[in-house]
Amino acid sequence: MTPTPTGPGGSVRRPDRALDAARAAMRSGQVEAAGELAAESLEGFRARGDLDGRMRVLNLLGVIAFERGRLEEAERWLAEALRLARQLDDTLAAARASNNLAAAHHLRGRVAQALSLYRTALLDYQRLGDRRGAAETYHNLGIAFRLQGDWQAAEDAIAEAARHAEVAGAPGLLALVAIGRAELLIDRGELALAAPEIERAARLAGEAGDEISLGETRRLRALAALRRGEAELAAAEAEAARTAAERSGAALLRAEAAGVLALALRRLGRVTEAEARREEARAAYRALGATLLEARLEREWEGAPDLGSGQ
């Protein structure tokens, strides 16, 4: 997902200050604080009758709702942001809203709608020469193709994301792309190649102060360890990722970390704990409407060894 960056020459009136503070809170992983500040900003923009300000904050509210796991709410905010962007003929804002709305649609299994919106966003970003936006959208396309099992399309999308991100040069963006590449390598079983990508992502996320991406790197370490058969390490890293997600309010990361933790605990024979974490992940995925990810967890659970009788 893509928060709208601050533009030059912004007003110093309260809605803009609240919006800037909300963006800063999101960058540091303070999702709940970001939501409060964004809601304050929206109220101010509405009181001023400022359609441009409303459009910008609606996009951010959609991103925040996505991170909180409130996908229906995210779709409402983002659809309204996209409507206003088109009304105001703001191509950049429309591209951002399209990319973010596509991510919500994809997570809920609306693959065709998501791919159409991603491609629309890419066309807009390419016309504008916006490297950052193109990188973020290609990254999201890589995720979509990876979850469909289309490795070549995923690899091509990630390569394009990396190409644009290297030009943009922002550490947080480079971390995001490295995370996408590492997860594809893990899914393809190329664990030796995934390891340096995970560490690169962690370093870049640390430079950017991006707590959610740092949590993602712990999840990926757990996933790679699980694939190598190192269940103790996998459980420790997955628990660390889950804790980071709880701290930041990142619902999707928490669900995915709980799923990896469930598989690791089952591998260790801690079946009762594993079942609890599995139910936590399943409940979170259902609340999100993340049908693709819930189905994937169930396939992995059915294939996981059960080494003990539980506690």
Sequence and secondary structure as in RCSB ss.txt:
>XXXX:A:sequence
MTPTPTGPGGSVRRPDRALDAARAAMRSGQVEAAGELAAESLEGFRARGDLDGRMRVLNLLGVIAFERGRLEEAE
RWLAEALRLARQLDDTLAAARASNNLAAAHHLRGRVAQALSLYRTALLDYQRLGDRRGAAETYHNLGIAFRLQGD
WQAAEDAIAEAARHAEVAGAPGLLALVAIGRAELLIDRGELALAAPEIERAARLAGEAGDEISLGETRRLRALAA
LRRGEAELAAAEAEAARTAAERSGAALLRAEAAGVLALALRRLGRVTEAEARREEARAAYRALGATLLEARLERE
WEGAPDLGSGQ
>XXXX:A:secstr
       TT   SHHHHHHHHHHHHHHTT HHHHHHHHHHHHHHHHHHT HHHHHHHHHHHHHHHHHHT HHHHH
HHHHHHHHHHHHTT HHHHHHHHHHHHHHHHHTT HHHHHHHHHHHHHHHHHHT HHHHHHHHHHHHHHHHHTT 
HHHHHHHHHHHHHHHHHH  HHHHHHHHHHHHHHHHHTT HHHHHHHHHHHHHHHHHHT HHHHHHHHHHHHHHH
HHHT HHHHHHHHHHHHHHHHHHT HHHHHHHHHHHHHHHHHTT HHHHHHHHHHHHHHHHHHT HHHHHHHHHH
HHTS   S   
